[in-house]
């Protein structure tokens, strides 16, 4: 039986989602309900009431139609809406600059809050003192809120406060364009629609499962493509794997799971499915994916298997893990049976966050001393692994894989910045100068 999805919103967005479903999903039927204007709301409510008992899930094209209809009808199935974020606003600013050649520091914008707008300008490297955004409030509880938004945008442009408008409401975009006012629509990406549809599918399948169903999580650790840029010693890799093992242990504790360590790079968790779903917000936030990616040179491949028995759940989890691994990792798959797999589930933060392989403190030390961050990282690893801070230049050279002369140069640079101090001198042989013993202070 096909999955029945109701899609509600502006006609053009509804059509776009229907095309996405045709190309990206199988066994899915789309019920289209248009809500193009304020006066369409009651009609949309009436149409939804007719089909809601036949639907398995509902997707709203924006937050605004969701807020309008959710106050008028009770949803008895999984409901999601496609939201916008800072990245969508950045894209709209770049389009405005390209198409209209306007000053994008003077923009009239609705839907987004001030903090999101500021983050967008910061990411573009635009000084905050030079920006002057005019925020148009959107109150879906007030009547004719679309017309109010249109009027506010027009007023901002005509008064000279703004040179261009950006809006999340397609009707507003079309109206302003008809009035020859520079305007760019802030729209969710196709990936956003796909992500929300998958979340609806996941929630629907979870509803069908018995609450006491067994869940198994199979985790495999793999090096990233740039692994060898950061790992020049076995010690660094060991510390990385220890960090990952600790993160997995904490995750197992959060979901109240039995943790089985198969090897340094393979782990099995057995738990109650409801605990797992609550902790991960129905798999919307598998934070361990992000934390491992951003703090180590590794990625995780995760399979989440369901089954009536431990054996079945584990077999399904392994199938999901292998699928994630084949695609390069840093993702998860939920497997109900070999023929019923959902995913990939990827961390939202991964694309927007710079991987933090090294601690911020170590990066600061490297910048101040003029050394590479990898050199500082090696010394930090040595201190932790040996559990001591005093070394001779010969010991340091041997442990971090450089010549004694190079080790002495490293010591001098760190000493000049106060990160290393001489604590004594040690006579190694009858001839030659005493060898310095230095203490690492970081």
N, C-alpha and C positions, 0 to 999 in steps of 0.2 A: 504494500500500500504506500502511495506517495505521501511525502511530508507536505502539509498544506500551510503555506506562509501567507499571511495578510500583510500587504505593504501599503502604508498610509502616508500621504504627503502631497507635495506639489507634483503635477502631472509629469514634468520632465525628469524629476528625481525618481519617481515611481518607474518610469520607462527605463531609466538607466539601471536600476536594481533588477528589473526583469531581465535585461540583457546579461547582466552579471550572473544571475541564476542559471540562465541557459548555457553559459559557457563554463561555469565553475562548479556547478552542483548537478547531481543526478537524482532522479526520483523525487523531484520537488515541484509542486504546483504553486503558482502565485495568484492570489486574489488582490486585485488592484482597487484601491479606494483613493480618489483624488480629493485633495483639500487645498484648493488654490487661493481662496480668499476667506476673509473673516466670515462671510455669509454662508460659506460651504460647510461650516463646522457641524451644524445640526444635521445636514444631509449625510455627512461622513459618519456621524454617530448612528444614524438610522441604518446605513449600509453595513456598518460593522456589527450591529446587533443581529442582522439577518444571517451573518456567516460565522459569528464568533464560536458557535458550538461545533462548527466543522473544522475550525483551524487548530493547528498544532503549535503555532507561534505567531507573534505579531512584531513587525519591524516598522518603526516610524522613521521617516527620512530625516527628521530634525527633532530637537528637543521641544520646539514650540508646538507643533501639532500633538506631540505626546502629552504635554501639559494640558492642552486644551481638551483633548478627548478623555484623558484619564480621570478628569474631574466629573465627567458625565456618564461614564460607563465602567462597570467592574470587569476587569480582565481576569479570566480564569485560566489563562495559558501563559506561557513564558513571553515576556514583552521586553524589547530593547529599542533604543533609539540611537541613531548615528550622531555622535557629537563632534564638535570641532575643537581644535586646540591651537596652541601657539604656532605650530608648524604650518597649519592651514592659513593663519593670518599672515605669516611671513611670505608664503607663496602669493597671497593676494597683493601684498605690497610690491613684490617684484613684478607681478603682472601689471600693476598700475603704473609703475615706473616705465616699463617697456612699452605699453600700449598708449599711454597718455602723456608721458614725459612730464609728469607733475612732481611737485615736492611732496614726497611721501611722509615727511615729518609732520605735515599738516593734514591729518586724515580725520574723517568722521566715521566712527565705527560703532556697530551695535553688537549685542550678544556677549562679547568678551569683557572680562573685568579688567581693571586698570593694571593689576599685577601681571597678567598674561601679556598685555600690550607692551609693558615695559620690558619684559623678558625678550619679546620679539625684537625690539629695537636694539637691546644690548647684544643679542646674537648677531645682528647685522653690523655691529661696530659703530652705531650712530650715537654720538654723545647725547646723554639724556637732557642736558640743558638746552639742546636745540630742537627738541620735539614738542609738539603741542597737539596731542590727540583730543578730539571732541567725542565724548562717549554718549551714545544715544541709548537711554534705558529702554528695556523691553519688559513690559508687564502683561503677560498673557491673561491675567485675571481681569484686566480692564477691557471694555468694549472698544472695537475699532483700533486695536493696538498696532495693526499693520499700517493704517493710515497715519497714526501718530508718529510712527517711526519714519515714514516717508517725509512728513512735514518737518521733523527735526533735522533730518539729513539735508533737506533743501535749504532750511534756514542757516545751517552751518556753512554751506557753500556760498549762498547769496550774501551772507554777512562778511565773507572774506576770511572766516576762521579756518576753513578747510578748502583744499583744492581737489580732493577726491573722496569718494565714499566707499566703504567696504561693509558689506552686509551678509548675514547668514540667512536672510529671508529672500527666497527667490522672487516672490511677488514684488518686494521692495526694489530689488535689482532691476527687474524688468520695467517698473514704473519710472525709476530714475533715468534709466537708459533712454526711454521714450522722451523724457524731458531734456535730453542732451546734456545730462549731468554725468561727469566721469564717475563710473561706479564699477566695482569688481565684486563678484560673488565669492564669499568665503564658503567653500563647499567641502564636505568630507571626500576623501579619496576613495577610489574603488576598493583599496585594501581595507579601509575602515568598514565599508559595507560588508565585505567578505568576512571580516573578523566578527562583526556583530551577528551575522547569520550563523556562523559556526558556534558562537556562544548560545544562540537559541537552540541549535541542534543538541549541544551538550546538555543543556538544562532539561530539554525534553526527554532525552534518553535517561538522564539521572532520575527523573520523576517515575519512570517505568520500573526502575530497579527497586528491589526490596531494601529497606533502610539498613538491615543487618547484613547486606551483601558484603562479601569479602573483596578487598582491594589489595592489589600487589603493585609495588612500585619498583621497577628495575632501572638502575642507574649505572651508566658507563661513563668513565672519565677519559677524555681524549685531549691531546695537545692541539692548540690552535695553529693556524697556518704560520703565524709569526713566532712560534714557540722558541725557536733557536735564537731569535733576536734577544730574548730575555734570559734564556737559560744556557749559560756557558759552563756550569758546573753541576755535578750530580747533587751537591748539597742544596742548591737552589730548587731543583726539581723536588727533592725530598720535602723541603719546607712547604712548597706549593701543595703537594699531595696531602701533607698533614693538615694544612689549612682547609682543604676541601673535605677531608674526612671529618673534621670538626664541624664544618657547616652542615654536612649530611646528618651527623649525629644530632645536631640541634634541631634540624628539620624533622627527624624521626621522633624526637621528643615532643615537638609541637603537635604532631598528628597522632601521638600515642601509639607508635608503631614498634613492632619487633624488628630490630636492625640486624641483618646478617651481612657480615663483611666477607665477600667471596674472595676478593684480592684487593690490592692497593687501588685498583681502578674499577672495581665492580662491586655493587652493593644491591641488596634486596631488602625492601621494607614490606612488612605485612601489617595491615591495619584494617579498621572498620571504615567502610567507604564514606559514611557520613562525616567522620572526623576529618578525613582528607578533603572532602568537598567544602566543609566550613572553613578550614584553615586556608585553603587556596582560593576562596570565594568562587566556588564552582569552576576552578581551574583558570579563572581570569588572571590570577596573580600567583604564579609559581616563582616566588622571589629567589629561590635558590639558583635558578637559571641565570638571573641577572647578577647575583652576588659573585658567583664563580667566574662569570665572564669578565666582570669589571675589576676583580681583585686578584686574578691569577692569569696565567698564560694557557689556561685550559677551558674546555667547554664540556657541558654535560649533555648526554643523550638519555632521555627519560621515556620509559614506557609505563603507562598506567593500565593495569589489566583488571578486569572484573570477571567474576565467576562464582558459581555456586559452591565450588570447592577450592581449596588452596592450590591444588594442582592446576586447575583450569585458569585461575586468576594469574598464577605465575607464568604459565605458558603464553597467555595473552599479553602480559607485561613485557615479556622478552621479545615478542613480535613487534610491539610498539617501539621498544628500545632500539632494535636493529633498524627499523624504518627511519628513526630519528638520526641514527649514526650514519646510515647510508647517505643522508642529505647534509652531512657535515656537522651535525650536532647543534647545540644551543637551542634545543626545541624538545617538545614532548608530544607524544601521541597517546590518545585514550583508546583502548581496544576492548570491545565487548565480545567480539568473536573475530576470527581471522578474516571474515568477510564484512565486519562492521567496525570500521576504524575511523576516528575523527582526529583531525589535526592538519597541519602542524600547529601546535600552540607555542608561540614565541614570546619572549619577554618584551613588553612594550618599551621599556627603558633602553634596551640595548642599542638601538639605532641613534638615540639622541644623547647617550652618555659616552664620554670618552673612557675607554678601559683604563682603570687605575691599577696598573701592574705594581707600581711602587707606591709606598706610603708618601703622603704629602711632605712629611718631615724630611724624608730622604731626598726628595726632589729639591727641597730648599737647601739642604746641605750641599748637594751637587752644584746647584746654581751659584751659591756663595763661594765655594772653594774652587770652582772652575774645573771640576772633575766630571766624568760621565756619571749619570745616575746608576748605571750598571755596576761601576766600580764601587760606589758607595753602598749599593745593595749587597754586593759580595762581602764587604767588610761587616755589614750588619748581620748577614747570615752566619758569618764566621763567629761573631760574638755570641749569637744565640745557640749555635750548634756546640761550641766549645764550653759555653757557660762561663766565660771569663772575658776580661777586657784588656789584659796586659799581654803585649806581644813584642817580639823583637822584629826588626825589619826582615830578617831572614825567614822567620816563621810566617810573617805576613806575605812575603813574596811567594813562598811555597804554597800557601793555602789558597791564594787568589789567582795563582798561575801567571805571575809576572817575574821579571828579573829583579834582583836585589836593588839595582840602581833605580828601576822604575818604582819599586816599593818605597824607596827613600824619598823620591820626588812626591809621591802620594802623601807620605807622612808629613813632609814639609808644608804642602798646601793645606792640609787639614789642621796642622799645628798653627799656621798663621791665622786661621779663622777661629781658633779656639775649640776645635772638635777633637783634637788629640793633644795630650801633654806628655812630656818626658817624665818618668817616675824614677828611673834609675839607669845605671849602665852595667852591662854584664860582660865579664872577660871570658871569651870563648876559647882562645888559644894564647900561648905565651907571647906570640908575636902579633903585632897589629893593634889597632885601636879597640877600646872596649865597645861592645855593641850596645846601642841604645835600646832601652825597654820603654815602650810608650803605652799609654792607656787611652782606650777609645771612650769618649765621653757621650756618645749618642747610642 
